[in-house]
């Protein structure tokens, strides 16, 4: 009976404050425990995540090392042999191309000179005939040039001679005129008739020279012209 006896709790302000204090302390303790558990969990997660990253980096590095090792052990010798074969093939191809060009050029030169030889042999008579005709035309042209030069020299000499004769005639006529003024009228009339006959003779001489010049020009025009 005494054991089941319960003492009634009187809820005074002091009791309420103490109860609230104990409850707050117990809540703070639980919060500290929860915070510690969360910190431990976070540290564990971070540690495991770092381990995972390091493991991943290690695996990647290991894979790269394996690839490099395989390359150096297997691929690189084959690649080196391939490079050598490629270099040799390019060198041989370049040498063959140069040799082919030289042979093609030589064959072209031989064909060109052979065709020229055949053409010269085939058309040699015609070429010789053309050369003879050309030499003949050159000779005729040279002769024509010499004739024209000679005619120019003759004409120049004639002009000089005619000028000199005219000068001498004028001088002689001045002397005769001076002399005639001292003669009677009948003598002067006779001299004028002589002068008219002389002019007619000079005109006849000029006509004859013109005919000779025209004849020489027609002969020169019959010479074949140069091509």
C-alpha positions in Angstrom: 0.0 0.0 0.0 2.8 2.3 0.8 4.6 1.4 -2.5 1.7 2.4 -4.6 1.4 5.6 -2.7 2.1 8.5 -5.0 3.1 11.8 -3.7 1.4 14.6 -5.6 3.7 17.0 -7.5 3.0 20.6 -6.8 3.8 22.6 -10.1 5.3 25.7 -8.7 7.1 28.3 -10.9 10.5 27.1 -9.6 9.6 23.5 -10.5 8.5 24.5 -13.9 11.7 26.4 -14.5 13.8 23.5 -13.4 11.8 21.1 -15.6 12.2 23.4 -18.6 15.9 23.7 -17.9 16.3 20.0 -17.7 14.3 19.6 -20.9 16.4 22.3 -22.7 19.6 20.7 -21.5 18.5 17.2 -22.7 17.5 18.8 -26.1 20.8 20.5 -26.4 22.6 17.3 -25.6 20.6 15.5 -28.3 21.4 18.3 -30.7 25.1 18.0 -30.0 24.9 14.2 -30.4 23.0 14.6 -33.7 25.5 17.3 -34.9 28.4 15.1 -34.0 26.8 12.1 -35.8 26.2 14.3 -38.9 29.8 15.7 -38.8 31.1 12.1 -38.6 28.9 11.1 -41.4 29.9 14.1 -43.5 33.6 13.4 -42.8 33.1 9.7 -43.8 31.3 10.7 -47.0 34.0 13.2 -47.9 36.7 10.7 -47.1 35.0 8.0 -49.2 34.5 10.6 -52.0 38.1 11.6 -52.0 39.1 7.9 -52.0 36.8 7.3 -54.9 38.3 10.3 -56.8 41.8 9.1 -56.1 40.9 5.6 -57.1 39.4 6.8 -60.3 42.4 9.0 -61.0 44.6 6.0 -60.2 42.6 3.7 -62.5 42.8 6.3 -65.3 46.5 6.7 -64.8 46.9 2.9 -64.7 44.9 2.6 -68.0 47.0 5.4 -69.6 50.2 3.7 -68.4 49.0 0.4 -69.9 48.1 2.1 -73.2 51.5 3.8 -73.4 53.2 0.6 -72.5 51.3 -1.3 -75.2 52.1 1.5 -77.7 55.8 1.4 -76.9 55.9 -2.4 -76.9 53.7 -3.1 -79.9 52.3 -0.1 -81.8 55.4 2.0 -81.9 57.7 -0.5 -83.6 54.9 -1.2 -86.2 54.4 2.6 -86.6 58.2 3.0 -87.0 58.3 0.3 -89.6 55.3 1.9 -91.3 57.0 5.3 -91.4 60.1 3.7 -92.9 58.1 1.9 -95.5 56.2 5.1 -96.3 59.4 7.1 -96.6 61.0 4.5 -98.8 57.8 4.3 -101.0 57.7 8.0 -101.4 61.4 8.1 -102.2 61.0 5.4 -104.8 57.9 7.0 -106.2 59.8 10.3 -106.5 62.8 8.6 -108.1 60.6 6.7 -110.5 58.7 9.9 -111.4 61.9 11.8 -112.1 63.3 8.9 -114.1 60.0 8.7 -116.1 60.2 12.4 -116.8 63.8 12.2 -118.0 63.0 9.2 -120.2 59.9 11.0 -121.6 61.9 14.1 -122.3 64.7 12.2 -123.9 62.2 10.3 -126.1 60.4 13.5 -127.0 63.7 15.1 -128.1 64.7 12.0 -130.1 61.3 12.0 -131.8 61.5 15.7 -132.6 65.0 15.4 -134.1 64.1 12.2 -136.0 61.0 13.9 -137.4 63.1 16.9 -138.4 65.6 14.6 -140.0 62.9 12.8 -142.0 61.3 16.1 -143.0 64.6 17.6 -144.1 65.4 14.4 -146.0 62.0 14.4 -147.7 61.8 18.1 -148.5 65.5 18.7 -149.1 65.1 19.3 -152.9 62.3 21.7 -152.4 64.2 23.5 -149.6 67.3 23.8 -151.9 65.1 25.1 -154.7 63.6 27.7 -152.3 67.1 28.7 -151.2 68.3 29.1 -154.8 65.2 31.1 -155.6 65.8 33.2 -152.5 69.4 33.8 -153.4 68.4 34.7 -156.9 65.8 37.2 -155.6 68.4 38.6 -153.2 70.9 39.0 -156.0 68.3 40.7 -158.3 67.2 42.9 -155.5 70.8 43.8 -154.8 71.3 44.5 -158.5 68.2 46.6 -158.6 69.4 48.5 -155.5 72.8 49.1 -157.2 71.0 50.3 -160.4 68.8 52.6 -158.4 71.8 53.9 -156.5 73.7 54.4 -159.7 70.8 56.2 -161.3 70.5 58.5 -158.3 74.2 59.2 -158.5 73.8 59.9 -162.3 70.8 62.1 -161.6 72.7 64.0 -158.9 75.7 64.4 -161.2 73.4 65.6 -164.0 71.7 68.1 -161.7 75.1 69.3 -160.6 76.3 69.4 -164.2 73.1 71.1 -165.3 73.4 73.6 -162.5 77.0 74.3 -163.5 76.0 74.6 -167.2 73.1 76.9 -166.3 75.5 79.0 -164.3 78.0 79.1 -167.1 75.3 79.8 -169.7 73.9 82.7 -167.5 77.4 84.0 -167.1 78.0 83.7 -170.8 74.7 85.3 -171.6 75.4 88.2 -169.4 78.7 88.6 -171.2 77.0 88.3 -174.5 74.2 90.7 -173.5 76.8 93.2 -172.6 78.5 92.6 -175.9 75.3 92.8 -177.9 74.4 96.2 -176.5 77.5 97.4 -178.2 76.4 95.8 -181.6 73.9 97.0 -184.3 70.2 95.9 -184.3 70.6 93.3 -187.1 73.3 91.5 -185.2 71.1 91.4 -182.1 68.2 90.0 -184.1 70.3 87.2 -185.5 71.5 86.3 -182.0 67.8 86.1 -180.8 67.1 83.6 -183.5 70.1 81.5 -182.5 68.9 81.6 -178.9 65.4 80.3 -179.9 67.1 77.4 -181.9 69.2 76.6 -178.9 66.1 76.4 -176.6 64.4 74.1 -179.0 67.5 71.9 -179.1 67.6 71.8 -175.2 63.9 70.8 -175.1 64.5 68.0 -177.6 67.5 66.8 -175.5 65.3 66.8 -172.3 62.6 64.7 -174.2 65.2 62.1 -175.2 66.6 61.8 -171.7 63.0 61.4 -170.3 62.4 58.6 -172.8 65.6 56.8 -171.8 64.7 57.2 -168.1 61.2 55.7 -168.7 62.7 52.8 -170.6 65.2 52.0 -167.7 62.3 52.2 -165.2 60.2 49.7 -167.2 63.2 47.3 -167.2 63.6 47.7 -163.4 59.9 47.0 -162.8 60.2 43.6 -164.6 62.6 42.4 -161.9 60.8 39.9 -159.6 59.7 41.4 -156.2 61.0 40.0 -152.9 58.5 37.8 -151.0 
